[in-house]
Amino acid sequence: MSIVFAAIAPHGLPILPELAGDGPDRMSQTRASLVELGRAAQSADPDAFIVITPHGIRAEGQFTLSASAYMEGELNEQTAAWMVRSHRLDKGNRVHMRRAVDRELAREIAKIASPELPLAVLNFATADGPLSTLPLDWGTMIPLSFMPDRPVVVIQTAPSRPFHEHVRLGQAARAACGALGRRAALIASCDWAHAHAEDGPYGYHEDAAKLDAEVERAIAGGELERLAEFPAEMIQNARPDGIWQALVLAGAVPRDERHPRVLSYERPTYFGMLVAQIR
């Protein structure tokens, strides 16, 4: 099997205890679910993690794929404050991560996907070596904080592109793992509706709760393709950032290989978070 583990995981910064500030229990349910998910990933013993993120390096109208030698990032309490448009002068607690990149797998995905998908393959500074390092985003760092340390491939989705291209990108990732004999774990980094609270950055809309309920039903039933059927107006009102990554996962893990298990859903602040193991 090319994909030995697949999951949907959220990326709210306060999930990490170091960044939870004065509300350490606010996301405790999600945190506990991610610990459990990490144990399942450890048991699957993948060669590499493919993380699909909405918050990585963006290129207008294109998917991006990181093929540097390394990726590195830092999150801190200042970052968490900026997320909710608060002002903080000091960085406070910090979380650092550096990972090697499975460059062979990244290039194989690009080779399979690029004839039909707009995909930018990225590097930085030097062709190889320690300076060849691209930034890790919070959509990647937070799920990986609960996972075993393995080489990574990070893919940025492109919401301006059609849904079916995201499914096709997942199929290319699966094919690349098969071609190289990789036992890969795939994580779709997804938060859901961001319009649950009047005092949140995006305000309140009743479609937020409706969308999240439909998302949970679709994922629990292994019917990830249903996410592409949501009305455009509902998506605009609810402001999820997970649909696109989940559709990449749908392409990578066919229906007959999905064994979905929703570990938790909670909405302790203005956005919804769901943890689910799909394979």
N, C-alpha and C positions, 0 to 999 in steps of 0.2 A: 504494500500500500504506500502511495506517495505522501498522502496526508494522514498522519497517524494520530493527530489531535487537532481539534478545531473548536474555537470558542468565541463568544461575544463578551466583551469586557468593557466597562466604563473607564473614564479617565478624569473624574473630578479630583482636583488636587488634594482636598482634605481627606481623601481616602488614605493617603499616606500619613501615618501617625505623626511624623515630623512636621507636617504642614496643616495639622488639624486645629492649631491655635487654641482658642478658649472653648472649643466644642469637640473634645476628643471622641465623644460617642455619637456625633452627628451622622456619620457614615459607617458606623460599626457593623451593620448588617452586610453592607456591600464589601467591606474590608474582610469580614470572616468568609464570605463567599469566594473572594479572590484567593484567600489562603487555601481554601479547599480546591479551587481550580488549579492552583499551582502544584498541589500534591498530585492531582490527576495528570498534569503535564509531565511532572517528574517521572511518574510511572510509565508514561508513553515513551520516554527517553528519546526525544527527537534529536536529529543532527543539527537542526537550525530552526529559528522562528521567522516566519513571514508575518510582519505586522502591517495591517492596512489602517492608515490613519487619516483623519481629516485635517490635522493641524501641522503637517510637515512642510517641506519646501514646495511651494506652489508655482506652477507655470500656467499662465492664462490659456484655457482651452485644452490643456494636456494633463495626462497622468505623469507623475514623476516616480522614478525608481532610483534609490541611492546605491551607487556602486563604488563608493570610496573604500579605502582599506579599513577605516574605523568610523564609528559615530559616537558622539559624546555630547552630554547635556547636563544642565543644572536646573533644578527647580528650587524655589525658595518661597518664604512667606510673603515677600513683596510681589512675586508672580501671582500668588493666590489672591492678594488684595487687588491687583490690577484686573483680574478676571471679573470682579464685581464692581469695577470702576471706583475702587477706593484708593486713597492716597497713603502710601507708606514710604518713608525715607530710607529705612534700613532694610536689609535683605532678610534678617532673622535667621531661622533655621534653614539649612540647605540640604538638598539631596543631589548627589552626583552619580552619574552613570557613564561608563564607557564600554562599548561592545565592538568586537571584531565583526566585519561584514562578510557574509558568504558571497564573495564576488562572482564566483563561478555560477552559483545559482541565480544571482541577480542578472547576469548577462544572458543566461539561458532563458529566463523569463522574457527579457527584452527581445531576444532573437525570435522567440515564438510569437510574441504579441505585436511587435512593431510593424509587420507588414500591413496590418489592418487597424491598429489602434494608434492614436497620437500619444506617444510615450517619450519623455525626455529622460535619458540615462545620465545621472549626475555624479560628478566627482569634485574635489576641491584641491587646489594648490599644487599638488604633485601627483604623479601617476601612481605612486605606491609609497609605502612607509608611513611613519607616525603622523606626518603633516597632512596626509590624505585623509582628512577627518571632516565629516559633515555633522551638522547639529542634530541632536535627538530632541524631538518635541515631546510635550507632555502626553499626547495621545499614544505615544510609543513607550515612554518611560514608565508611566504608571502601571499599565498591565505587566510590563516586563519586570517590575520590581517584585512581583510575586512568583516569577517563573525561574526555572534553573538557568544558569548562565550558559548560553549557547550563542554561536554566531547568528547574526540577524540579516534580514532583508526587509527594508522599509519601503512601502509603496504609498504614495499620496493619491487619494481619489480626486476626481474632477467632476464636481456637481453640475458643471455646465455641459457635460457630455451625457448622451442618452444612457438610460439604465441598462440597456442590453449590452453596452460596451463594458460596463462594470462586471457583468456576468462573464463576458468573454475574457476579461483580464484574469478572473479567477480560474477559468479553464486553462489559460496559458500558464499560470502558476502551477497548477496541478500537473500539466504536461511536462513542464520543466523539471519538476521533482521526479517524475517518472523517468525522464530521459537520463537524469544523472544518478538515479538510484538513491535520492535523498529521502530520509524519513523526516518530514517537515511537520512542524506545528504551525497552524495558522490562527492568528488572533485578529478579529475584526474589532477595532477600537471604536466603540459607539456610546455616545450619550444620546438620550432621546429628547423629547420635547423640552424646549427651554422657556416656555411661556406659561409656567405653572403659578407664578407669583407676581402680584401687582408691583411689589417692590424690587423685583429682579431686573436685570439689565434689559430684558426684552418685554417686560410687562406681562399681563395676564390675557389668555384667550382660552375659551372653553374647549377649543379643538385640541389643546395640549393633552388633557386627560383622555379624550376620545382616541387620539392617535396612539398614545402609549398603551392603552388597553388593547387596541387592535394589534400593535406590535407584539405584545406579550402573547396574545393568542396565536399569532402567526409563527412565532419562534417556537413556542411550546408544541405546536403541531408539526414542526419541521417544514413549514410552508413558506420559506423565506422569499420565494418569488412573489408572494402576495404584497410584499412591501413596495413593489414597483407599480401597484395598482391604486395607491392612495391618490385622491384628487390633489392636483397641484395647489389649489387654494388651501386645503387642509395642511399641507406641508408648509406653505408660506406662513399660515397662522400659528402653527405649533412650533415651528423652528427646530426640528430635530437635526442632528448631525450624524445619525447612524445609518440611514437607509443605504447609502452608497457603499459603505464598507461591508455591510451585511450581504449586499448583492454580489460583491466580489467573493465572499465566503460561499455563497450559493453556487457560484460557478466552479469553485474549487472542490466542493463536497457534494456529489450528486445525491438526489433524494434517497436512493436506496442505501446510502452509507450514513445517513443522518440518524442519530439516536439522541434527540434533543432532551435536555434536562435543564429546566430553569431553576437556578439556585436561589435567586432573589430578585425582587424589584423593589426599589424604594425611591422616594422623592423627598429627601430631607430639606432641600432648598428649592431653587427655582427650576431645576432640570431633573429629568427622570434618569435613573441608572438601573440597568438590568445586567445580571451575570448569568450566562448560560453556557453549558458545554453542549456542543453540537455533534462532536465525534469523539 
